[in-house]
Amino acid sequence: MAANDTILSVDRLTVRFDASAPLLKRLVTGAGRRIVHAVEEVDFEVARGSTFALVGESGCGKSTIARTIAGIQPPTAGSVSFMGVDIAGFRTRHAAMPYRRNLQMIFQDPYASLNPRWRIGRIVAEPILTHALMTPGAALKARVAELLETVGLSPGDAGKFPHQFSGGQRQRISIARALASNPAFIVCDEPTSALDVSVQAQILNLMKKLQRELGLTYLLISHNLAVVAHMADRLGVMYLGRLVEQGDAAQILGRPLHPYTRLLLDTVPDPRAPGRARPRLSGEVPSPLAPPAGCAFHPRCPLADARCARERPQPVRVGAALVACHAVEERRLPALTSEQECLSSPGDAA
Amino acid sequence: MTALLSVQGLRVEIAARHRVLTAIDDVSFDIAEGEILGVVGESGAGKSVTGTAVLGLLERPAYQAGGRIIFAGRRIDTLDEDAMRTLRSRQIAAVFQDPLTSLDPLMTIGDQLVETMQTHLDLARAAALARAEQLLAEVGIPAPRERLQSYPHEMSGGMRQRVVLALAFCCEPRLIIADEPTTALDVSIQAQILDLLRRMCRERGTAVMLVTHDMGVIAEASDRVAVMYAGRLVEIGPTRDLIAAAAHPYTRGLMASIPDMHRRAAELTQIPGSMPRPDAPVPGCAFHPRCPQALARCATDRPAMLPQGASQVACWLVDAASRSAA
């Protein structure tokens, strides 16, 4: 990937939260500090005009990464470089403004992310006014009307309030607001998980159309692998704050290498294959307060050995993917079963 | 085989300020012993209201305005509150979406199980405790004896949902109404919980009404599927038939709008528009304004349930097809 194609580069990003009891209580009870390891040394790059997806189960740190990139959550260590500037280093809102204009966000819950007391026109115009791109007047009204039409609403909707819209329409309003400042990059945190499938299809189609027409770059956070398979060019699989596998989405979904990715893909219920016997992922994700030593996945991994419990695997390149797994490195990964193979066969080319 | 649960012509209305809204409009279905019936539909389709009506838990302003609910040969929608409560505890159990709201945060897991069993079964405390421990082991909770002392907040979401299942199974019910039991859980935990539900049904012959919006869950767990739209049943039939060849245009659209993990399309099929709201009902077939194949009569006449293979479908297209074949 040529350097000038990279719009976002995340380098050894680490985010930790202090969940300790208050100091006095710790002194009295002798309890230690409790640190939540939300994100640990995550590296990835996003190419301009593409969609990079982060997937994983709840608590794996994917939303924390989204919030850090959007500038809502400061990183503990590492850097986030957006259009060549380290946005994590900004000390004031003012300094960050030119970059914020290019980086917008769509949230999961369209009922919580729109101000219920504001009319739609004001909600959509807010980023334009905040970034002083236009002054209030007829031109601004026309721009809002144009944005509403872009997302499939009518210009007359500008006078309505959020409660007059359904969930899918509200998510369209969120998208119109995100587009208002002409951003290059949109962070989409679970944009369709609060929606019904037929509405989800409408929103995903709209997002793809906008990406084609406006050259947008998306960072898509999702737990839904089918959505990710439909949208992503590149993909990062997270487990307990770390990226265990990342690379070309078609390769990872078609020929998953990391044992966690394989098991995750196996457990997804497939509406087109009723009664399929799925291998089961036993156990649960350990607490990020006390991540296991070595590879974080080793307590649940069928291939774990003594080395996995001791030593943290480093990412190694396999084809178009980077995989952090000793079993992959040592080539003791079993071949894909016929069922897993059949997942990969038919045209995964986009 | 006679049905364990038979819902006949169920109609639920909601009294709004100036008028009456119809939430459930003439819905009929049966569930046999040991069968898992999936009830699927989008938000507002009436699937949860149907489950609530079967449980006799409809609250004002919603009320049952017509139809009959027959459980084990006895009509239950006319029972009084006390008789219904006894029935709910012993014979019909419920599992809801959020395990945290179904459990008492101030009672240990063990006390909740023991209390439930002692209320409804004639058991001494020691015997109830032993049974509680055995139930926790059956639903796959590690170290069940120690866990009896735990409070709900000390457990993860998946573990809590297992406890809710143990509570549902503790009085050996004949029917479980499970409303989105895995929606709040991650996929790997979801798979474990669905397995558990299915295994318990096979072993005990319990029937399940599985309410969900997730076609994947339906495909995975149910024997038959009922598809609801705008308070009506549009299609009901064996899961395999319905997934392989859905007859109703709505079911077909719903299936096509789910992104396929294995075959990436340039664009997803979408159903234009949205479901009519109960305050703006549609005459004729409720789906006709969004239906790509709507006929003239779809806008005026409401289709009855018509047989199509092993399924039943409420669609005039099926009627037209069978007529032209005859």
Interface residues (C-beta under 8 A of the other chain):
Chain A: E57 S58 S166 G167 G168 D196 V197 S198 V199 Q200 A201 Q202 L204 N205 K208 H223 L225 A226 V227 A229 H230 A250 L253 L263 L264 L265 T267 V268 P269 D270 P271 R272 A273 P274 G275 R276 R278 R280 L281 S282 E284 V285 L343 S344 S345 P346 G347 D348 A349 A350
Chain B: E42 S43 S156 G158 M159 D186 V187 S188 I189 Q190 A191 Q192 L194 D195 H213 D214 M215 G216 V217 I218 A219 E220 T239 R240 I243 G253 L254 M255 S257 I258 P259 D260 M261 H262 R263 R264 A265 A266 E267 L268 T269 Q270 I271 S274
